[in-house]
Amino acid sequence: MVLQPADVSGFQTQGSSLEADEASVTAEDPALTPRAWWVWWKDRNIYQGLEESILMIRDVLRERKFDGVLGFSQGAAFAAVISALLERPHLYPPFLVDGEPPHPPFEFCVAVSGFKIGYDIGERIFTPSYSTPTLHVIGKMDVVVIEERSRKLVAVSANKRVEEHEGGHFVPSNTSWRKFLCKYMKNPGTTIPSPNASSSGTATPSNVDGSHMPQQMKL
Protein backbone atom coordinates (compact mmCIF):
# COMPACT_ATOMS: atom_id res chain seq x y z
CA MET A 1 0.00 0.00 0.00
CA VAL A 2 1.30 3.45 -0.92
CA LEU A 3 1.46 5.64 2.19
CA GLN A 4 0.29 9.22 2.18
CA PRO A 5 2.45 11.82 4.00
CA ALA A 6 0.24 11.88 7.11
CA ASP A 7 0.42 8.07 7.42
CA VAL A 8 4.17 7.78 7.79
CA SER A 9 4.44 9.12 11.34
CA GLY A 10 2.60 6.23 12.95
CA PHE A 11 0.03 4.53 10.75
CA GLN A 12 -2.65 5.93 13.04
CA THR A 13 -4.15 9.02 11.43
CA GLN A 14 -6.04 9.37 8.22
CA GLY A 15 -3.78 10.29 5.33
CA SER A 16 -4.19 13.31 3.10
CA SER A 17 -3.71 13.46 -0.65
CA LEU A 18 -0.19 13.75 -2.02
CA GLU A 19 0.83 17.30 -2.79
CA ALA A 20 1.93 18.03 -6.36
CA ASP A 21 5.66 18.05 -5.64
CA GLU A 22 5.44 14.82 -3.61
CA ALA A 23 3.47 13.15 -6.38
CA SER A 24 6.13 14.25 -8.85
CA VAL A 25 8.89 12.61 -6.79
CA THR A 26 6.85 9.41 -6.57
CA ALA A 27 6.32 9.38 -10.34
CA GLU A 28 10.03 9.94 -11.03
CA ASP A 29 11.29 7.18 -8.75
CA PRO A 30 8.59 4.71 -7.62
CA ALA A 31 11.22 2.78 -5.62
CA LEU A 32 11.31 5.68 -3.14
CA THR A 33 7.57 5.62 -2.55
CA PRO A 34 6.85 4.75 1.11
CA ARG A 35 4.70 1.64 1.37
CA ALA A 36 3.17 -0.56 4.05
CA TRP A 37 1.39 -3.89 4.36
CA TRP A 38 -1.57 -2.07 5.93
CA VAL A 39 -2.58 1.23 7.51
CA TRP A 40 -4.03 1.10 11.01
CA TRP A 41 -6.95 3.43 11.74
CA LYS A 42 -6.52 3.56 15.50
CA ASP A 43 -9.85 5.20 16.29
CA ARG A 44 -11.75 2.38 14.54
CA ASN A 45 -9.19 -0.43 15.04
CA ILE A 46 -9.26 -1.12 11.31
CA TYR A 47 -6.25 -2.60 9.51
CA GLN A 48 -6.85 -1.23 6.02
CA GLY A 49 -5.13 -3.34 3.38
CA LEU A 50 -4.25 -6.29 5.63
CA GLU A 51 -6.53 -8.78 3.91
CA GLU A 52 -5.35 -7.68 0.46
CA SER A 53 -1.73 -8.12 1.57
CA ILE A 54 -2.46 -11.60 2.92
CA LEU A 55 -3.94 -12.64 -0.41
CA MET A 56 -1.00 -11.18 -2.32
CA ILE A 57 1.45 -13.21 -0.22
CA ARG A 58 -0.77 -16.28 -0.67
CA ASP A 59 -0.32 -15.96 -4.42
CA VAL A 60 3.47 -15.73 -4.04
CA LEU A 61 3.55 -18.77 -1.76
CA ARG A 62 1.57 -20.91 -4.18
CA GLU A 63 4.21 -20.27 -6.86
CA ARG A 64 7.45 -20.42 -4.85
CA LYS A 65 8.82 -22.35 -1.88
CA PHE A 66 10.54 -20.79 1.11
CA ASP A 67 12.27 -22.26 4.17
CA GLY A 68 11.19 -19.38 6.37
CA VAL A 69 10.40 -15.71 6.71
CA LEU A 70 12.23 -12.67 8.08
CA GLY A 71 10.44 -9.43 8.82
CA PHE A 72 11.20 -6.05 10.39
CA SER A 73 8.76 -3.83 12.29
CA GLN A 74 5.37 -4.04 10.57
CA GLY A 75 6.93 -6.72 8.35
CA ALA A 76 7.78 -8.71 11.48
CA ALA A 77 4.18 -8.52 12.67
CA PHE A 78 3.11 -9.66 9.20
CA ALA A 79 5.70 -12.47 9.17
CA ALA A 80 4.13 -13.88 12.33
CA VAL A 81 0.65 -13.60 10.80
CA ILE A 82 1.70 -15.56 7.70
CA SER A 83 3.55 -18.14 9.80
CA ALA A 84 0.47 -18.72 11.94
CA LEU A 85 -1.84 -18.87 8.92
CA LEU A 86 0.30 -21.56 7.28
CA GLU A 87 -0.21 -23.69 10.40
CA ARG A 88 -4.00 -23.29 10.49
CA PRO A 89 -5.11 -21.80 7.16
CA HIS A 90 -8.70 -22.93 7.70
CA LEU A 91 -9.04 -20.13 10.25
CA TYR A 92 -9.01 -17.71 7.33
CA PRO A 93 -10.61 -19.54 4.37
CA PRO A 94 -9.62 -16.95 1.70
CA PHE A 95 -5.99 -17.98 2.35
CA LEU A 96 -6.73 -21.49 1.04
CA VAL A 97 -6.20 -22.48 -2.59
CA ASP A 98 -8.79 -25.03 -3.74
CA GLY A 99 -9.35 -25.91 -0.11
CA GLU A 100 -5.63 -26.52 0.57
CA PRO A 101 -2.89 -24.36 2.15
CA PRO A 102 -0.79 -22.54 -0.47
CA HIS A 103 2.52 -23.60 1.10
CA PRO A 104 3.83 -25.88 3.88
CA PRO A 105 4.41 -24.27 7.31
CA PHE A 106 7.66 -22.36 7.59
CA GLU A 107 10.67 -23.88 9.32
CA PHE A 108 11.42 -20.57 11.01
CA CYS A 109 10.26 -16.99 11.48
CA VAL A 110 12.57 -14.10 12.40
CA ALA A 111 10.67 -11.12 13.83
CA VAL A 112 12.79 -8.00 14.41
CA SER A 113 10.98 -5.23 16.30
CA GLY A 114 7.73 -7.12 15.81
CA PHE A 115 4.38 -6.73 17.51
CA LYS A 116 1.08 -8.60 17.73
CA ILE A 117 -1.76 -7.26 15.63
CA GLY A 118 -5.27 -7.16 16.99
CA TYR A 119 -8.22 -7.22 14.64
CA ASP A 120 -10.39 -10.26 13.98
CA ILE A 121 -7.76 -12.18 11.97
CA GLY A 122 -5.05 -11.63 14.58
CA GLU A 123 -7.24 -12.73 17.45
CA ARG A 124 -8.24 -15.91 15.61
CA ILE A 125 -4.86 -17.12 14.43
CA PHE A 126 -2.95 -16.27 17.62
CA THR A 127 -5.44 -17.93 19.99
CA PRO A 128 -3.94 -19.49 21.98
CA SER A 129 -0.61 -19.37 20.09
CA TYR A 130 1.30 -20.39 16.97
CA SER A 131 4.13 -22.94 16.92
CA THR A 132 6.53 -21.98 14.11
CA PRO A 133 10.03 -21.62 15.63
CA THR A 134 10.38 -17.86 15.99
CA LEU A 135 13.36 -15.70 16.81
CA HIS A 136 12.19 -12.43 18.36
CA VAL A 137 14.78 -9.63 18.19
CA ILE A 138 14.07 -6.66 20.47
CA GLY A 139 15.95 -3.35 20.65
CA LYS A 140 16.24 -2.12 24.22
CA MET A 141 16.21 1.49 23.00
CA ASP A 142 13.43 1.02 20.44
CA VAL A 143 10.95 3.88 20.81
CA VAL A 144 8.95 3.03 17.65
CA VAL A 145 7.94 -0.49 18.68
CA ILE A 146 8.60 -0.48 22.40
CA GLU A 147 9.54 -3.68 24.19
CA GLU A 148 6.11 -4.02 25.80
CA ARG A 149 4.50 -4.29 22.35
CA SER A 150 7.05 -6.83 21.13
CA ARG A 151 6.53 -8.94 24.25
CA LYS A 152 2.85 -9.36 23.31
CA LEU A 153 3.94 -11.17 20.15
CA VAL A 154 6.45 -13.19 22.16
CA ALA A 155 3.62 -14.25 24.49
CA VAL A 156 1.68 -15.98 21.68
CA SER A 157 4.77 -17.69 20.24
CA ALA A 158 4.86 -21.26 21.56
CA ASN A 159 8.31 -22.08 20.15
CA LYS A 160 10.27 -18.92 20.76
CA ARG A 161 13.72 -17.53 21.30
CA VAL A 162 14.25 -13.93 22.37
CA GLU A 163 17.42 -11.93 21.80
CA GLU A 164 17.88 -8.28 22.74
CA HIS A 165 20.33 -5.70 21.42
CA GLU A 166 21.35 -2.36 22.87
CA GLY A 167 20.11 -0.29 19.94
CA GLY A 168 16.81 1.03 18.70
CA HIS A 169 14.46 0.44 15.78
CA PHE A 170 16.72 -1.36 13.31
CA VAL A 171 18.03 -4.80 12.37
CA PRO A 172 21.33 -5.32 14.24
CA SER A 173 24.06 -5.87 11.68
CA ASN A 174 27.43 -6.11 13.38
CA THR A 175 29.51 -9.23 12.75
CA SER A 176 28.28 -11.26 15.71
CA TRP A 177 24.64 -10.62 14.80
CA ARG A 178 25.14 -11.35 11.10
CA LYS A 179 26.80 -14.67 11.88
CA PHE A 180 24.15 -15.51 14.47
CA LEU A 181 21.23 -14.80 12.12
CA CYS A 182 22.91 -16.83 9.40
CA LYS A 183 23.33 -19.83 11.69
CA TYR A 184 19.82 -19.53 13.09
CA MET A 185 18.17 -19.54 9.68
CA LYS A 186 20.18 -22.59 8.63
CA ASN A 187 19.45 -24.55 11.82
CA PRO A 188 16.61 -22.94 13.80
CA GLY A 189 16.19 -26.00 16.01
CA THR A 190 19.75 -26.13 17.30
CA THR A 191 21.38 -24.38 20.25
CA ILE A 192 23.31 -21.39 18.94
CA PRO A 193 25.24 -19.05 21.28
CA SER A 194 23.73 -15.62 21.74
CA PRO A 195 25.17 -12.91 19.50
CA ASN A 196 25.62 -10.81 22.62
CA ALA A 197 28.22 -13.30 23.83
CA SER A 198 30.25 -13.11 20.59
CA SER A 199 33.10 -10.81 19.85
CA SER A 200 33.17 -8.61 16.76
CA GLY A 201 35.23 -9.61 13.74
CA THR A 202 35.30 -9.16 10.00
CA ALA A 203 33.10 -12.01 8.77
CA THR A 204 30.36 -11.29 6.27
CA PRO A 205 26.76 -12.46 6.68
CA SER A 206 26.51 -14.69 3.60
CA ASN A 207 27.52 -18.35 3.56
CA VAL A 208 29.57 -18.10 6.73
CA ASP A 209 30.42 -21.81 6.64
CA GLY A 210 30.28 -22.17 2.88
CA SER A 211 26.93 -23.98 2.84
CA HIS A 212 23.70 -23.07 1.11
CA MET A 213 21.66 -20.31 2.68
CA PRO A 214 17.96 -21.10 3.21
CA GLN A 215 15.36 -19.34 1.11
CA GLN A 216 13.64 -16.77 3.30
CA MET A 217 10.78 -14.50 2.44
CA LYS A 218 11.58 -10.94 3.56
CA LEU A 219 8.70 -8.77 4.73
SVG drawing of the C-alpha trace seen along z (x, -y; Angstrom):
<svg xmlns="http://www.w3.org/2000/svg" viewBox="-14 -20 52 49">
<polyline fill="none" stroke="black" stroke-width="0.4" points="0.0,0.0 1.3,-3.5 1.5,-5.6 0.3,-9.2 2.4,-11.8 0.2,-11.9 0.4,-8.1 4.2,-7.8 4.4,-9.1 2.6,-6.2 0.0,-4.5 -2.7,-5.9 -4.1,-9.0 -6.0,-9.4 -3.8,-10.3 -4.2,-13.3 -3.7,-13.5 -0.2,-13.7 0.8,-17.3 1.9,-18.0 5.7,-18.0 5.4,-14.8 3.5,-13.1 6.1,-14.2 8.9,-12.6 6.9,-9.4 6.3,-9.4 10.0,-9.9 11.3,-7.2 8.6,-4.7 11.2,-2.8 11.3,-5.7 7.6,-5.6 6.9,-4.7 4.7,-1.6 3.2,0.6 1.4,3.9 -1.6,2.1 -2.6,-1.2 -4.0,-1.1 -7.0,-3.4 -6.5,-3.6 -9.8,-5.2 -11.7,-2.4 -9.2,0.4 -9.3,1.1 -6.2,2.6 -6.8,1.2 -5.1,3.3 -4.3,6.3 -6.5,8.8 -5.4,7.7 -1.7,8.1 -2.5,11.6 -3.9,12.6 -1.0,11.2 1.4,13.2 -0.8,16.3 -0.3,16.0 3.5,15.7 3.5,18.8 1.6,20.9 4.2,20.3 7.5,20.4 8.8,22.3 10.5,20.8 12.3,22.3 11.2,19.4 10.4,15.7 12.2,12.7 10.4,9.4 11.2,6.1 8.8,3.8 5.4,4.0 6.9,6.7 7.8,8.7 4.2,8.5 3.1,9.7 5.7,12.5 4.1,13.9 0.6,13.6 1.7,15.6 3.6,18.1 0.5,18.7 -1.8,18.9 0.3,21.6 -0.2,23.7 -4.0,23.3 -5.1,21.8 -8.7,22.9 -9.0,20.1 -9.0,17.7 -10.6,19.5 -9.6,16.9 -6.0,18.0 -6.7,21.5 -6.2,22.5 -8.8,25.0 -9.3,25.9 -5.6,26.5 -2.9,24.4 -0.8,22.5 2.5,23.6 3.8,25.9 4.4,24.3 7.7,22.4 10.7,23.9 11.4,20.6 10.3,17.0 12.6,14.1 10.7,11.1 12.8,8.0 11.0,5.2 7.7,7.1 4.4,6.7 1.1,8.6 -1.8,7.3 -5.3,7.2 -8.2,7.2 -10.4,10.3 -7.8,12.2 -5.1,11.6 -7.2,12.7 -8.2,15.9 -4.9,17.1 -2.9,16.3 -5.4,17.9 -3.9,19.5 -0.6,19.4 1.3,20.4 4.1,22.9 6.5,22.0 10.0,21.6 10.4,17.9 13.4,15.7 12.2,12.4 14.8,9.6 14.1,6.7 15.9,3.3 16.2,2.1 16.2,-1.5 13.4,-1.0 10.9,-3.9 8.9,-3.0 7.9,0.5 8.6,0.5 9.5,3.7 6.1,4.0 4.5,4.3 7.1,6.8 6.5,8.9 2.9,9.4 3.9,11.2 6.4,13.2 3.6,14.3 1.7,16.0 4.8,17.7 4.9,21.3 8.3,22.1 10.3,18.9 13.7,17.5 14.2,13.9 17.4,11.9 17.9,8.3 20.3,5.7 21.3,2.4 20.1,0.3 16.8,-1.0 14.5,-0.4 16.7,1.4 18.0,4.8 21.3,5.3 24.1,5.9 27.4,6.1 29.5,9.2 28.3,11.3 24.6,10.6 25.1,11.4 26.8,14.7 24.1,15.5 21.2,14.8 22.9,16.8 23.3,19.8 19.8,19.5 18.2,19.5 20.2,22.6 19.5,24.5 16.6,22.9 16.2,26.0 19.7,26.1 21.4,24.4 23.3,21.4 25.2,19.1 23.7,15.6 25.2,12.9 25.6,10.8 28.2,13.3 30.2,13.1 33.1,10.8 33.2,8.6 35.2,9.6 35.3,9.2 33.1,12.0 30.4,11.3 26.8,12.5 26.5,14.7 27.5,18.4 29.6,18.1 30.4,21.8 30.3,22.2 26.9,24.0 23.7,23.1 21.7,20.3 18.0,21.1 15.4,19.3 13.6,16.8 10.8,14.5 11.6,10.9 8.7,8.8"/>
</svg>
